[in-house]
């Protein structure tokens, strides 16, 4: 995935293929310098394995490129209703 501001490339990062019990997907976390607008260019390489079915097995046999123009992002983390402060007495504290 490449993030562009106008014609200037801000960064390129790999979006690893991830396994989830319900679906396969690609993703990563990335820092953006502000809200945008940006152009996001994504190139997806074929999977390293073929699906078993003869018809759908060839569905992802070629690289694919997609461009998303005029995208805006809200920098920061999503709030989590389960988030808790991690103080010095937390089991997650380093040390």
N, CA and C atoms as an extended XYZ file, in Angstrom:
285
Properties=species:S:1:pos:R:3:atomname:S:1:resname:S:1:resid:I:1 pbc="F F F"
N         0.848       -1.154        0.000 N   UNK     1
C         0.000        0.000        0.000 CA  UNK     1
C         0.900        1.225        0.000 C   UNK     1
N         0.577        2.183       -0.863 N   UNK     2
C         1.318        3.441       -0.929 CA  UNK     2
C         0.361        4.575       -0.657 C   UNK     2
N         0.765        5.490        0.205 N   UNK     3
C        -0.027        6.682        0.509 CA  UNK     3
C         0.623        7.869       -0.180 C   UNK     3
N        -0.176        8.599       -0.955 N   UNK     4
C         0.324        9.775       -1.681 CA  UNK     4
C        -0.442       11.020       -1.253 C   UNK     4
N         0.276       12.119       -1.227 N   UNK     5
C        -0.330       13.437       -1.030 CA  UNK     5
C        -0.043       14.199       -2.315 C   UNK     5
N        -1.066       14.335       -3.146 N   UNK     6
C        -0.843       14.849       -4.491 CA  UNK     6
C        -0.026       13.837       -5.261 C   UNK     6
N         1.105       14.294       -5.843 N   UNK     7
C         1.995       13.388       -6.565 CA  UNK     7
C         3.132       12.873       -5.693 C   UNK     7
N         3.208       13.344       -4.448 N   UNK     8
C         4.317       12.997       -3.562 CA  UNK     8
C         3.980       11.756       -2.740 C   UNK     8
N         4.808       10.731       -2.866 N   UNK     9
C         4.631        9.529       -2.065 CA  UNK     9
C         5.058        9.774       -0.633 C   UNK     9
N         4.174        9.528        0.324 N   UNK    10
C         4.503        9.721        1.735 CA  UNK    10
C         5.145        8.471        2.329 C   UNK    10
N         4.589        7.314        2.030 N   UNK    11
C         5.215        6.069        2.448 CA  UNK    11
C         4.588        4.894        1.717 C   UNK    11
N         5.338        3.813        1.718 N   UNK    12
C         4.864        2.534        1.196 CA  UNK    12
C         5.065        1.519        2.299 C   UNK    12
N         4.074        0.685        2.526 N   UNK    13
C         4.176       -0.333        3.561 CA  UNK    13
C         3.558       -1.634        3.073 C   UNK    13
N         4.092       -2.731        3.563 N   UNK    14
C         3.504       -4.040        3.258 CA  UNK    14
C         2.234       -4.206        4.078 C   UNK    14
N         1.274       -4.844        3.489 N   UNK    15
C         0.042       -5.184        4.194 CA  UNK    15
C        -0.042       -6.703        4.190 C   UNK    15
N         0.453       -7.334        5.251 N   UNK    16
C         0.557       -8.786        5.246 CA  UNK    16
C        -0.801       -9.482        5.143 C   UNK    16
N        -0.743      -10.651        4.554 N   UNK    17
C        -1.913      -11.511        4.445 CA  UNK    17
C        -2.156      -12.111        5.829 C   UNK    17
N        -3.336      -11.912        6.366 N   UNK    18
C        -3.648      -12.336        7.731 CA  UNK    18
C        -4.744      -13.389        7.730 C   UNK    18
N        -4.648      -14.297        8.668 N   UNK    19
C        -5.661      -15.324        8.821 CA  UNK    19
C        -6.581      -14.927        9.962 C   UNK    19
N        -7.849      -15.137        9.759 N   UNK    20
C        -8.860      -14.912       10.785 CA  UNK    20
C        -9.795      -16.107       10.700 C   UNK    20
N       -10.374      -16.552       11.804 N   UNK    21
C       -11.238      -17.735       11.725 CA  UNK    21
C       -12.382      -17.618       10.719 C   UNK    21
N       -12.806      -16.418       10.381 N   UNK    22
C       -13.954      -16.258        9.492 CA  UNK    22
C       -13.594      -15.753        8.108 C   UNK    22
N       -12.402      -15.206        7.923 N   UNK    23
C       -12.034      -14.686        6.616 CA  UNK    23
C       -10.540      -14.430        6.546 C   UNK    23
N       -10.019      -14.403        5.337 N   UNK    24
C        -8.649      -13.969        5.101 CA  UNK    24
C        -8.699      -12.500        4.728 C   UNK    24
N        -7.692      -11.735        5.132 N   UNK    25
C        -7.650      -10.329        4.767 CA  UNK    25
C        -6.212       -9.828        4.869 C   UNK    25
N        -5.983       -8.643        4.360 N   UNK    26
C        -4.675       -7.995        4.448 CA  UNK    26
C        -4.828       -6.756        5.308 C   UNK    26
N        -3.791       -6.410        6.052 N   UNK    27
C        -3.896       -5.206        6.860 CA  UNK    27
C        -2.635       -4.896        7.626 C   UNK    27
N        -2.593       -3.676        8.129 N   UNK    28
C        -1.492       -3.205        8.960 CA  UNK    28
C        -1.921       -1.895        9.600 C   UNK    28
N        -1.194       -1.442       10.578 N   UNK    29
C        -1.395       -0.117       11.142 CA  UNK    29
C        -0.394        0.825       10.488 C   UNK    29
N        -0.797        2.057       10.277 N   UNK    30
C         0.098        3.043        9.665 CA  UNK    30
C        -0.228        4.422       10.228 C   UNK    30
N         0.787        5.251       10.346 N   UNK    31
C         0.591        6.630       10.792 CA  UNK    31
C         0.462        7.538        9.586 C   UNK    31
N        -0.568        8.358        9.590 N   UNK    32
C        -0.727        9.349        8.527 CA  UNK    32
C        -0.480       10.724        9.136 C   UNK    32
N         0.083       11.658        8.368 N   UNK    33
C         0.452       12.950        8.933 CA  UNK    33
C        -0.721       13.880        9.249 C   UNK    33
N        -1.887       13.593        8.747 N   UNK    34
C        -3.048       14.448        8.996 CA  UNK    34
C        -4.278       13.826        8.368 C   UNK    34
N        -5.329       14.613        8.249 N   UNK    35
C        -6.593       14.081        7.744 CA  UNK    35
C        -6.602       13.808        6.245 C   UNK    35
N        -5.834       14.525        5.480 N   UNK    36
C        -5.850       14.300        4.034 CA  UNK    36
C        -6.314       15.544        3.305 C   UNK    36
N        -6.659       15.432        2.071 N   UNK    37
C        -6.964       14.248        1.277 CA  UNK    37
C        -5.700       13.541        0.779 C   UNK    37
N        -5.833       12.232        0.623 N   UNK    38
C        -4.749       11.390        0.147 CA  UNK    38
C        -5.248       10.509       -0.989 C   UNK    38
N        -4.280        9.969       -1.709 N   UNK    39
C        -4.556        8.896       -2.654 CA  UNK    39
C        -3.918        7.649       -2.073 C   UNK    39
N        -4.677        6.563       -2.052 N   UNK    40
C        -4.180        5.286       -1.545 CA  UNK    40
C        -4.084        4.337       -2.736 C   UNK    40
N        -2.894        3.826       -2.949 N   UNK    41
C        -2.668        2.891       -4.053 CA  UNK    41
C        -2.341        1.524       -3.434 C   UNK    41
N        -3.102        0.528       -3.823 N   UNK    42
C        -2.933       -0.813       -3.265 CA  UNK    42
C        -2.617       -1.792       -4.392 C   UNK    42
N        -1.589       -2.589       -4.193 N   UNK    43
C        -1.250       -3.654       -5.146 CA  UNK    43
C        -1.315       -4.961       -4.370 C   UNK    43
N        -2.091       -5.901       -4.889 N   UNK    44
C        -2.265       -7.185       -4.235 CA  UNK    44
C        -1.660       -8.258       -5.133 C   UNK    44
N        -0.681       -8.937       -4.602 N   UNK    45
C        -0.033      -10.028       -5.334 CA  UNK    45
C        -0.886      -11.287       -5.188 C   UNK    45
N        -0.753      -12.214       -6.116 N   UNK    46
C        -1.505      -13.465       -5.993 CA  UNK    46
C        -1.111      -14.215       -4.724 C   UNK    46
N        -2.059      -14.946       -4.176 N   UNK    47
C        -1.770      -15.776       -3.008 CA  UNK    47
C        -0.744      -16.837       -3.388 C   UNK    47
N         0.033      -17.262       -2.409 N   UNK    48
C         1.059      -18.268       -2.657 CA  UNK    48
C         0.468      -19.664       -2.809 C   UNK    48
N        -0.822      -19.806       -2.547 N   UNK    49
C        -1.471      -21.103       -2.675 CA  UNK    49
C        -2.715      -20.947       -3.541 C   UNK    49
N        -3.067      -21.997       -4.238 N   UNK    50
C        -4.284      -21.986       -5.053 CA  UNK    50
C        -5.427      -22.576       -4.244 C   UNK    50
N        -6.609      -22.063       -4.495 N   UNK    51
C        -7.780      -22.670       -3.883 CA  UNK    51
C        -8.043      -24.000       -4.571 C   UNK    51
N        -8.727      -24.897       -3.904 N   UNK    52
C        -8.900      -26.253       -4.432 CA  UNK    52
C        -9.925      -26.352       -5.550 C   UNK    52
N       -10.908      -25.506       -5.537 N   UNK    53
C       -11.977      -25.616       -6.528 CA  UNK    53
C       -11.475      -25.190       -7.908 C   UNK    53
N       -11.794      -25.934       -8.976 N   UNK    54
C       -11.261      -25.621      -10.303 CA  UNK    54
C       -11.724      -24.279      -10.860 C   UNK    54
N       -12.929      -23.834      -10.558 N   UNK    55
C       -13.434      -22.567      -11.095 CA  UNK    55
C       -12.924      -21.389      -10.271 C   UNK    55
N       -13.168      -21.408       -8.968 N   UNK    56
C       -12.772      -20.290       -8.112 CA  UNK    56
C       -11.293      -20.319       -7.739 C   UNK    56
N       -10.636      -21.432       -7.964 N   UNK    57
C        -9.223      -21.538       -7.612 CA  UNK    57
C        -8.340      -20.580       -8.377 C   UNK    57
N        -8.763      -20.157       -9.555 N   UNK    58
C        -7.972      -19.235      -10.369 CA  UNK    58
C        -8.398      -17.781      -10.170 C   UNK    58
N        -9.301      -17.539       -9.242 N   UNK    59
C        -9.837      -16.192       -9.037 CA  UNK    59
C        -8.744      -15.182       -8.691 C   UNK    59
N        -7.746      -15.597       -7.954 N   UNK    60
C        -6.714      -14.668       -7.495 CA  UNK    60
C        -5.343      -15.029       -8.062 C   UNK    60
N        -5.285      -15.408       -9.319 N   UNK    61
C        -4.017      -15.869       -9.889 CA  UNK    61
C        -3.166      -14.739      -10.463 C   UNK    61
N        -3.697      -13.519      -10.590 N   UNK    62
C        -2.942      -12.388      -11.148 CA  UNK    62
C        -2.901      -11.229      -10.151 C   UNK    62
N        -1.867      -10.382      -10.246 N   UNK    63
C        -1.827       -9.205       -9.378 CA  UNK    63
C        -2.993       -8.255       -9.690 C   UNK    63
N        -3.404       -7.510       -8.698 N   UNK    64
C        -4.484       -6.541       -8.847 CA  UNK    64
C        -4.012       -5.216       -8.267 C   UNK    64
N        -4.348       -4.116       -8.914 N   UNK    65
C        -4.050       -2.790       -8.387 CA  UNK    65
C        -5.340       -2.006       -8.275 C   UNK    65
N        -5.464       -1.252       -7.179 N   UNK    66
C        -6.630       -0.393       -6.962 CA  UNK    66
C        -6.140        0.961       -6.474 C   UNK    66
N        -6.799        2.014       -6.912 N   UNK    67
C        -6.452        3.376       -6.500 CA  UNK    67
C        -7.701        4.020       -5.904 C   UNK    67
N        -7.548        4.569       -4.697 N   UNK    68
C        -8.630        5.254       -3.999 CA  UNK    68
C        -8.222        6.712       -3.847 C   UNK    68
N        -8.899        7.594       -4.546 N   UNK    69
C        -8.539        9.013       -4.543 CA  UNK    69
C        -9.387        9.790       -3.550 C   UNK    69
N        -8.835       10.929       -3.105 N   UNK    70
C        -9.534       11.860       -2.217 CA  UNK    70
C       -10.037       11.174       -0.947 C   UNK    70
N        -9.173       10.366       -0.330 N   UNK    71
C        -9.510        9.676        0.920 CA  UNK    71
C        -9.108       10.539        2.095 C   UNK    71
N        -9.932       10.585        3.102 N   UNK    72
C        -9.653       11.324        4.334 CA  UNK    72
C        -9.637       10.346        5.500 C   UNK    72
N        -8.742       10.609        6.454 N   UNK    73
C        -8.595        9.753        7.624 CA  UNK    73
C        -8.729       10.589        8.883 C   UNK    73
N        -9.128        9.956        9.956 N   UNK    74
C        -9.155       10.599       11.260 CA  UNK    74
C        -7.981       10.033       12.051 C   UNK    74
N        -6.886       10.812       12.172 N   UNK    75
C        -5.722       10.299       12.904 CA  UNK    75
C        -6.068       10.025       14.369 C   UNK    75
N        -5.410        9.047       14.932 N   UNK    76
C        -5.622        8.682       16.332 CA  UNK    76
C        -6.123        7.260       16.438 C   UNK    76
N        -6.338        6.852       17.656 N   UNK    77
C        -6.829        5.501       17.905 CA  UNK    77
C        -8.333        5.501       18.058 C   UNK    77
N        -8.930        4.387       17.678 N   UNK    78
C       -10.353        4.217       17.924 CA  UNK    78
C       -10.554        4.030       19.422 C   UNK    78
N       -11.575        4.653       19.981 N   UNK    79
C       -11.833        4.402       21.400 CA  UNK    79
C       -12.301        2.962       21.618 C   UNK    79
N       -11.913        2.395       22.720 N   UNK    80
C       -12.326        1.042       23.062 CA  UNK    80
C       -13.074        1.071       24.380 C   UNK    80
N       -14.257        0.483       24.396 N   UNK    81
C       -15.037        0.471       25.638 CA  UNK    81
C       -14.363       -0.388       26.693 C   UNK    81
N       -13.436       -1.267       26.277 N   UNK    82
C       -12.740       -2.145       27.214 CA  UNK    82
C       -11.390       -1.590       27.655 C   UNK    82
N       -10.995       -0.429       27.151 N   UNK    83
C        -9.682        0.128       27.485 CA  UNK    83
C        -9.623        0.513       28.955 C   UNK    83
N        -8.520        0.197       29.573 N   UNK    84
C        -8.282        0.537       30.971 CA  UNK    84
C        -6.897        1.163       31.095 C   UNK    84
N        -6.726        2.116       32.029 N   UNK    85
C        -5.383        2.659       32.236 CA  UNK    85
C        -4.432        1.558       32.698 C   UNK    85
N        -3.200        1.671       32.305 N   UNK    86
C        -2.191        0.698       32.712 CA  UNK    86
C        -1.153        1.400       33.567 C   UNK    86
N        -1.337        1.362       34.846 N   UNK    87
C        -0.413        1.991       35.781 CA  UNK    87
C         0.709        1.057       36.181 C   UNK    87
N         1.518        1.508       37.121 N   UNK    88
C         2.681        0.736       37.577 CA  UNK    88
C         2.266       -0.585       38.216 C   UNK    88
N         1.052       -0.648       38.770 N   UNK    89
C         0.604       -1.889       39.428 CA  UNK    89
C        -0.134       -2.827       38.474 C   UNK    89
N        -0.211       -2.459       37.190 N   UNK    90
C        -0.902       -3.278       36.206 CA  UNK    90
C        -0.078       -4.524       35.875 C   UNK    90
N        -0.732       -5.671       35.611 N   UNK    91
C         0.038       -6.843       35.187 CA  UNK    91
C         0.709       -6.636       33.829 C   UNK    91
N         0.322       -5.587       33.091 N   UNK    92
C         0.913       -5.319       31.788 CA  UNK    92
C         2.061       -4.310       31.872 C   UNK    92
N         2.319       -3.775       33.035 N   UNK    93
C         3.391       -2.787       33.170 CA  UNK    93
C         4.734       -3.447       32.891 C   UNK    93
N         5.610       -2.706       32.247 N   UNK    94
C         6.941       -3.261       31.968 CA  UNK    94
C         7.816       -3.112       33.199 C   UNK    94
N         8.774       -3.975       33.332 N   UNK    95
C         9.695       -3.819       34.421 CA  UNK    95
C         9.907       -5.063       35.107 C   UNK    95
